[in-house]
Amino acid sequence: MSEPGELPGNASVAQNTPQTPRQKLNLLDIHPLELAQQLSLLEHDLCKNVVLSDMETRRGHPGRRDSITPCVFFSNHLANWVMQSILEPEDTPRRAAVMEYFISVAHNARGINNISSMTAIAAALNVSYVRRLKGSWKLVSEEKCDDILSCMKTSYPFEGFLYPFTTLACMEPPGVPFIGNAPDLQYRSTHSLTFLRTGFFLGLRREVDEYYDDLILRGYARWQSTPYSFEVDEDIRAFIQEGLSQFNGDDPEQKDRFKKLSLDREPEKSKGKGALRNILNAPSRWFQRLQ
């Protein structure tokens, strides 16, 4: 498995990425670590503006607009941008190259504790319109499949919603937590029963809830107060913002466009009697290993 945070010339993650003048940027011309770093700077700017009390008042009102809303929109738009970038190329090798590129971005984001960008990218790669592209996934290397598997294990629920007890509790700032679930304390009552069933707290549901809330709020406050030391690359930042600006809120027609693009790129093959429909099947080399 590749290590996150490796730049040409053995540059370290802790070092600022060298800035080079660019004209018109193309996605694959940007080093994945550079993109991950600039995403981290943008997301941390949103993260530090979150009012901690909004995390508690959101309970029971997940759709309300507050200081968390810009973070949610950023994650949604990033996932849409990833899906569109993968589905736009008409030739299969190009799609596979874009898949591998975003896997590298997610892997590097994980390496610098940007769990938010990592989760958004992993979600985009796992959505049905992308994961059904079996012809493209066949060209993705085993190494990259292992990398995205590691990212998904960090952010997806296994044996209950263990993410706060593993990643969040152990992560040291600077970093950007996944705002989509972790700070929305309404979910903790639902999942506390899962923790009780797996024997974590022996039936002490109230203590679980209080500990859970305190863990999230204290951890989030630490990340807010510790910025990244990366330098801003205005070219890459503008490139990211241009990509995200294509999406505006929750467009109900977006899913239909992605579905159409996906079927245009790799049409469904005719099925014989009793054959299973493959559109919701994941690439067998990695997603099935998550089950």
LINJOTA-V117219 format. One record per residue. N is the residue number from 1. RES is the residue in one letter. NEAR is the number of other ideal C-beta (glycine too) atoms within 8 Angstrom. Layout:
N | RES | NEAR
N | RES | NEAR
This chain:
1 | M | 6
2 | S | 8
3 | E | 6
4 | P | 12
5 | G | 10
6 | E | 8
7 | L | 10
8 | P | 4
9 | G | 4
10 | N | 5
11 | A | 9
12 | S | 6
13 | V | 8
14 | A | 4
15 | Q | 6
16 | N | 6
17 | T | 13
18 | P | 5
19 | Q | 6
20 | T | 4
21 | P | 5
22 | R | 7
23 | Q | 4
24 | K | 4
25 | L | 10
26 | N | 6
27 | L | 9
28 | L | 7
29 | D | 6
30 | I | 11
31 | H | 8
32 | P | 11
33 | L | 13
34 | E | 12
35 | L | 13
36 | A | 16
37 | Q | 14
38 | Q | 14
39 | L | 14
40 | S | 16
41 | L | 12
42 | L | 12
43 | E | 14
44 | H | 13
45 | D | 8
46 | L | 11
47 | C | 15
48 | K | 9
49 | N | 8
50 | V | 15
51 | V | 7
52 | L | 9
53 | S | 6
54 | D | 11
55 | M | 14
56 | E | 10
57 | T | 9
58 | R | 15
59 | R | 8
60 | G | 5
61 | H | 7
62 | P | 7
63 | G | 3
64 | R | 7
65 | R | 3
66 | D | 9
67 | S | 8
68 | I | 13
69 | T | 8
70 | P | 9
71 | C | 13
72 | V | 10
73 | F | 9
74 | F | 13
75 | S | 14
76 | N | 11
77 | H | 10
78 | L | 14
79 | A | 13
80 | N | 12
81 | W | 12
82 | V | 13
83 | M | 13
84 | Q | 11
85 | S | 11
86 | I | 16
87 | L | 13
88 | E | 6
89 | P | 8
90 | E | 4
91 | D | 6
92 | T | 10
93 | P | 7
94 | R | 9
95 | R | 14
96 | A | 13
97 | A | 9
98 | V | 13
99 | M | 15
100 | E | 11
101 | Y | 11
102 | F | 14
103 | I | 15
104 | S | 12
105 | V | 14
106 | A | 17
107 | H | 16
108 | N | 15
109 | A | 16
110 | R | 14
111 | G | 11
112 | I | 15
113 | N | 11
114 | N | 14
115 | I | 17
116 | S | 16
117 | S | 16
118 | M | 15
119 | T | 13
120 | A | 13
121 | I | 17
122 | A | 14
123 | A | 9
124 | A | 15
125 | L | 15
126 | N | 10
127 | V | 11
128 | S | 8
129 | Y | 11
130 | V | 14
131 | R | 13
132 | R | 12
133 | L | 12
134 | K | 9
135 | G | 8
136 | S | 14
137 | W | 12
138 | K | 7
139 | L | 8
140 | V | 12
141 | S | 6
142 | E | 6
143 | E | 8
144 | K | 12
145 | C | 12
146 | D | 10
147 | D | 14
148 | I | 14
149 | L | 11
150 | S | 11
151 | C | 16
152 | M | 11
153 | K | 9
154 | T | 12
155 | S | 12
156 | Y | 9
157 | P | 7
158 | F | 7
159 | E | 5
160 | G | 10
161 | F | 9
162 | L | 9
163 | Y | 14
164 | P | 12
165 | F | 8
166 | T | 9
167 | T | 10
168 | L | 14
169 | A | 9
170 | C | 6
171 | M | 12
172 | E | 5
173 | P | 9
174 | P | 11
175 | G | 12
176 | V | 12
177 | P | 14
178 | F | 11
179 | I | 12
180 | G | 9
181 | N | 8
182 | A | 12
183 | P | 12
184 | D | 12
185 | L | 12
186 | Q | 10
187 | Y | 9
188 | R | 11
189 | S | 7
190 | T | 7
191 | H | 10
192 | S | 12
193 | L | 8
194 | T | 9
195 | F | 11
196 | L | 14
197 | R | 7
198 | T | 8
199 | G | 5
200 | F | 8
201 | F | 9
202 | L | 6
203 | G | 5
204 | L | 8
205 | R | 10
206 | R | 6
207 | E | 8
208 | V | 14
209 | D | 11
210 | E | 8
211 | Y | 8
212 | Y | 12
213 | D | 11
214 | D | 8
215 | L | 12
216 | I | 14
217 | L | 11
218 | R | 8
219 | G | 12
220 | Y | 15
221 | A | 9
222 | R | 9
223 | W | 15
224 | Q | 9
225 | S | 7
226 | T | 8
227 | P | 6
228 | Y | 9
229 | S | 6
230 | F | 10
231 | E | 6
232 | V | 7
233 | D | 11
234 | E | 6
235 | D | 9
236 | I | 12
237 | R | 12
238 | A | 8
239 | F | 11
240 | I | 12
241 | Q | 9
242 | E | 8
243 | G | 9
244 | L | 11
245 | S | 6
246 | Q | 8
247 | F | 11
248 | N | 3
249 | G | 5
250 | D | 5
251 | D | 7
252 | P | 5
253 | E | 6
254 | Q | 10
255 | K | 7
256 | D | 7
257 | R | 8
258 | F | 13
259 | K | 9
260 | K | 8
261 | L | 12
262 | S | 14
263 | L | 9
264 | D | 6
265 | R | 11
266 | E | 11
267 | P | 5
268 | E | 9
269 | K | 5
270 | S | 4
271 | K | 7
272 | G | 5
273 | K | 3
274 | G | 3
275 | A | 6
276 | L | 5
277 | R | 7
278 | N | 9
279 | I | 7
280 | L | 6
281 | N | 8
282 | A | 8
283 | P | 10
284 | S | 7
285 | R | 8
286 | W | 12
287 | F | 9
288 | Q | 8
289 | R | 7
290 | L | 10
291 | Q | 3
